Amino acid sequence: HIPRSSSGAKRQRQGPCQISSSVSARIVPPWSPMGGNRELEEGAGLQLDWTKLDKVASKHCDVVPVVVQDSRSGAVLICAYANEAALEATFKQRVACLWSTSRNELWVKGATSGDTLDLDDVFINCEQNSLVYKVTPRRKGACHTKDQYGNTRVSCYYRRVAPTASGSLQLSHAEPVCPECPVPPAPETVNRAALLIAFAAGSVSAALLTAAVLRQRR
């Protein structure tokens, strides 16, 4: 059992992750949770959900943010939330378990997709209000989206945000063109390789010619 903080014990709650009627009327998600909006997930337009924390708070969930990080590469894979039940399940199952604030249920990563994240370590910040899960993916993906080749994305953070010449912010994909494909060599590398092959071929030809001349002299 994970001990609760004194502040969490004193706060009056409506129940596990309940949304109040006064807030539900004004918080309407512009997209369905966990996908369903291609422009949101693949487009170049910035659609930051600035009301995300307001939505989470309105459900009265005792949760903290969790950053899920690849132990090997250091890449940030997911940013989500965990409650007491999710953290206990994480240690018990030794896989990344989170709490879905949109579906109001335990989210065992990979239970349906197969993209399980094996737990290596858990870190907590100085103020004890956020966590980091260090994990090793069993497969190559972690995100629920797929790239143009149909591969599950390694991380949910596959687009870069940068200002344009006009001052607006725009998104651009920052993922490899094809993770499964070998990277083609640069033209300089190709030219150098061709020169080496030609040099080697010339050396062999010269050696054969020299041997033939020596045989004739004998």
Helices and strands as residue ranges (DSSP letters): H 6-10, H 21-24, H 38-42, H 52-58, E 64-70, E 76-82, H 84-93, E 97-100, E 105-108, E 117-124, E 131-137, E 159-163, E 169-173, H 187-217
